[in-house]
Amino acid sequence: MCDEKVNRCECINKTFAQLKEFADFESAQAKTGCGLECEGCVPYVKLMFATGETAFDIDDPRLAAYQ
């Protein structure tokens, strides 16, 4: 496991904690544009809305369910 945590959408420079203020992934994406450029954060943001967590291991096995 990697010690660094994934905790933000780099493309829009917003943390998952900031995105958590929205009701769901679709609302966060519509209001901020998260996940529209590189799409790398999409599984993490979806996992964040499912679990309430705001930082993840880069290889978190739960991500597969949100690809």
Contact map, one row per residue, 1 for C-alpha under 8 A:
1110000000000000000000000000000000000000000000000000000011100000000
1111100000000000000000000000000000000000000000000000000011100000000
1111100000000000000000000000000000000000000000000000000010000000000
0111110000000000000000000000000000000000000000000000000011000000000
0111111000000000000000000000000000000000000000000000001111000000000
0001111100000000000000000000000000000000000100000000001111000000000
0000111110000011100000000000000000000000000000000000011100000000000
0000011111001111000000000000000000000000100000000000000000000000000
0000001111111111000000000000000001100001100000000000000000000000000
0000000111111100000000000000000000000000000000000000000000000000000
0000000011111000000000000000000001101100000000000000000000000000000
0000000011111100000000000000000111000000000000000000000000000000000
0000000111111110000000000000000000000000000000000000000000000000000
0000000111011111011000000000000000000000000000000000000000000000000
0000001110001111111000000000000000000000000000000000010000000000000
0000001110000111111100000000000000000000000010010000011000000000000
0000001000000011111110000000000000000000000000000000010000000000000
0000000000000111111110000000000000000000000000000000000000000000000
0000000000000111111111000001000000000000000010000000000000000000000
0000000000000001111111110001000000000000000000011001010000000000000
0000000000000000111111100000000000000000000000000000000000000000000
0000000000000000001111111011000000000000000000000000000000000000000
0000000000000000000111111011000000000000000000000000000000000000000
0000000000000000000101111111000000000000000000001000000000000000000
0000000000000000000001111111100000000000000011001000000000000000000
0000000000000000000000011111110000000000000000000000000000000000000
0000000000000000000001111111111000000000000000000000000000000000000
0000000000000000001101111111111111000000000000000000000000000000000
0000000000000000000000001111111111110000000000000000000000000000000
0000000000000000000000000111111111000000000000000000000000000000000
0000000000000000000000000011111110000000000000000000000000000000000
0000000000010000000000000001111111000000000000000000000000000000000
0000000000010000000000000001111111111000000000000000000000000000000
0000000010110000000000000001110111111010110000000000000000000000000
0000000010100000000000000000100011111111110000000000000000000000000
0000000000000000000000000000100011111110000000000000000000000000000
0000000000100000000000000000000011111110000000000000000000000000000
0000000000100000000000000000000000111111100000000000000000000000000
0000000000000000000000000000000001111111110000000000000000000000000
0000000010000000000000000000000000100111111000000000000000000000000
0000000110000000000000000000000001100111111110000000000000000000000
0000000000000000000000000000000001100011111111000000000000000000011
0000000000000000000000000000000000000001111111100000000000000011011
0000010000000000000000000000000000000000111111110000000100000010010
0000000000000001001000001000000000000000111111111000000000000000000
0000000000000000000000001000000000000000011111111100000000000000010
0000000000000000000000000000000000000000001111111111100000000110010
0000000000000001000100000000000000000000000111111111111000000000000
0000000000000000000100011000000000000000000011111111100000000000000
0000000000000000000000000000000000000000000001111111000000000000000
0000000000000000000000000000000000000000000000111111100000000000000
0000000000000000000100000000000000000000000000111111110000000000000
0000000000000000000000000000000000000000000000111011111100000000000
0000001000000011100100000000000000000000000000010001111100000000000
0000111000000001000000000000000000000000000000010000111110000000000
0000111000000000000000000000000000000000000100000000111111010000000
1111110000000000000000000000000000000000000000000000001111110000000
1101110000000000000000000000000000000000000000000000000111110000000
1100000000000000000000000000000000000000000000000000000011111010000
0000000000000000000000000000000000000000000000000000000111111110000
0000000000000000000000000000000000000000000000000000000000111111000
0000000000000000000000000000000000000000000000100000000000011111110
0000000000000000000000000000000000000000001100100000000000111111111
0000000000000000000000000000000000000000001000000000000000001111111
0000000000000000000000000000000000000000000000000000000000000111111
0000000000000000000000000000000000000000011101100000000000000111111
0000000000000000000000000000000000000000011000000000000000000011111
